[in-house]
């Protein structure tokens, strides 16, 4: 029994192969998603898209990607914290940070409470970044229903509570004390480049609309151009594949090393 390798070696081999299998599964999922995305037709708000919609069935594309710059249909939303910063979707969150005394562990523990969140939107459209005029555009329908991290954090601040004699006395009586108040603001900025995945409909004339697909496919907004988004998806797939290979090679090397050590010990005893 003493000839057997250290149990830690078996643990290392098993962990390496388990991680390799997990990373390969993630790679397979990402690759399938990437292959599906590559089949989705890609457009910009231009005359080519209008002509295609006019000739398509019911003047709609059931699922397509469209890239454009954010343009509000009316007055944009002004940032509450950043001067001369405007957007079409705004999310403001404020919450309090407190500490309370735990008599069992005799420590101060943190908690967050009284979170208040405000969401504001104004109608907006996507226009081609290469266009000289805004005559052709794609209106974005119900953007809050779309998935994707398309908001940019433009403000974040923690206002710490001031220490005072009254606060110290209150802490002693209640076992709680305020730490501060955290505030943040996120915007989908005017002029930002966005790529949307969904159903594109020609409403009439040159007015187009991007909306959630009726067949259940994902409605997505991403804050980048189409090529950058696809490149990032490929990079993530490559990362999972590389991690799977590294863990697999590590596990194989440990296993081969353990077998070699075991055989050498057995040969040494038989001499």
HELIX and SHEET records of a PDB file:
HELIX    1   1 UNK A    7  UNK A   38  1                                  32    
HELIX    2   2 UNK A   47  UNK A   55  1                                   9    
HELIX    3   3 UNK A   57  UNK A   59  5                                   3    
HELIX    4   4 UNK A  143  UNK A  145  5                                   3    
HELIX    5   5 UNK A  165  UNK A  174  1                                  10    
HELIX    6   6 UNK A  226  UNK A  270  1                                  45    
SHEET    1   A 7 UNK A  41  UNK A  44  0                                        
SHEET    2   A 7 UNK A  60  UNK A  72  1                                        
SHEET    3   A 7 UNK A 124  UNK A 127 -1                                        
SHEET    4   A 7 UNK A 137  UNK A 140 -1                                        
SHEET    5   A 7 UNK A 207  UNK A 211  1                                        
SHEET    6   A 7 UNK A 193  UNK A 204 -1                                        
SHEET    7   A 7 UNK A 220  UNK A 222 -1                                        
SHEET    1   B 3 UNK A  77  UNK A  78  0                                        
SHEET    2   B 3 UNK A  86  UNK A 102 -1                                        
SHEET    3   B 3 UNK A 107  UNK A 121 -1                                        
SHEET    1   C 4 UNK A  77  UNK A  78  0                                        
SHEET    2   C 4 UNK A  86  UNK A 102 -1                                        
SHEET    3   C 4 UNK A 176  UNK A 189 -1                                        
SHEET    4   C 4 UNK A 152  UNK A 160 -1                                        
END                                                                             
